[in-house]
């Protein structure tokens, strides 16, 4: 017998908070979407301005407000899915993009005590100073500056206390709510809440694994070890744990601080070109890219002019075969080869339920035509990719998660480039890579390797084909060959038939009761009540009730 598991105190608190917030916004949402609002006295609304204000918001605005009020886990959920047009409607995406991750700094947080307990050291043996005031505070971690005895400046990224327990409690609640929504709400089923929460769980767990972030940083550094245009912060592994990272402090300028860049004699347009080049190199050369390259994560070092990416918690990895597919997709896009684009999308998709192939090709054609008809200097890859995601969403194509991270990253990095230089165009940065892709496609070594691989596959097929044929023939002889046939729509037909038969049976029973009761009444069968046969009267009442039940069920299911 399975033991009943009581929820932890933390979970109970989170449930209470969740129910209070959902009840608050859910009640107002019901009012806003019904005619009840018209019946609310104006005097009441005047006395409750917050209620009147909330009633003026759209459903998607209220969803965003709920996430903000529920705290870090839910804000992160909204941020991560603010680029998933394949799952969510565009109106909701627009609201989720407004979510900000500005968490208050921790109160009564003794950073020195936390570091000593986590690292099992005495800070005075290794550090000259540790700043008790944080440099920055986010929903998952807080950053503090320190100085080693050797004089090197470092920063500590420290996870918030009990953040893992809070996240786990929230995830448990999210999963239960998602299952309930998917089970009982047809509107929610279209949004696939269970899949959304599963994807979020994977992302948030990766971000909480600081040792993984350290490995990501070191891998990124190896990829660019020979590139003098980029600087990757040094990690001090002996001062790191799974909830604590110690890295080099970079006294840099954020790429969004254009006036500071100019004051340091750094050309913003040059920063835009180099920064985007470095990002494209991450994608098209190394297949390992920063998934969140917003301006706060990109610095320029004034002393060397180098660019530095920060925060490697969320990274995207592209498999070697997928890198080739991405290259082909870029070439076919430039050539406006709609059919091959469609074939490639179906090849790399994790799920497809395309209602109309012709409509998909028409949507792709309109997309590529719109780009080619625009002057090159006016092409914005951000709006093009956003339109591309809309095409995927409308045609029910789900691509691998890393591709949505890639699309989001490209949109963000292009926005950074245009902010640094209004005349910036990412197409100029892409040109050298398209030439490389074309060169690789017709490289003799690649062609030989690809054809050799195909020959090996063909050879294996020829080797195994006789055995496979013999196996099939043996199953046929032994009568063990089973053909599985699925009749689509059969279940619905069976359900409808079953309902019809049940109603027919009810109708026969009602008819029998009515006829039998009539005979009893006409025969004046005792016992009598006020001269009316009791059994006959009971039969009429029962047949009437059954008749009403059938009529109500027919009207309720809109089946006349």
PyMOL commands that set and color helices and strands:
alter all, ss='L'
color gray80, all
select helices_A, chain A and resi 9-32+35-39+42-47+49-55+59-70+72-83+90-96+111-119+123-125+163-184+186-191+193-208+210-223+237-239+258-263+268-286+295-297+320-335+338-348+357-372+376-378+381-394+401-420+426-441+444-477+490-522+534-556
alter helices_A, ss='H'
color red, helices_A
select strands_A, chain A and resi 127-130+136-137+141-148+153-159+244-248+253-254+288-290+298-300+307-309+315-317+351-352+397-398+528-529+532-533
alter strands_A, ss='S'
color yellow, strands_A
deselect
rebuild
show_as cartoon
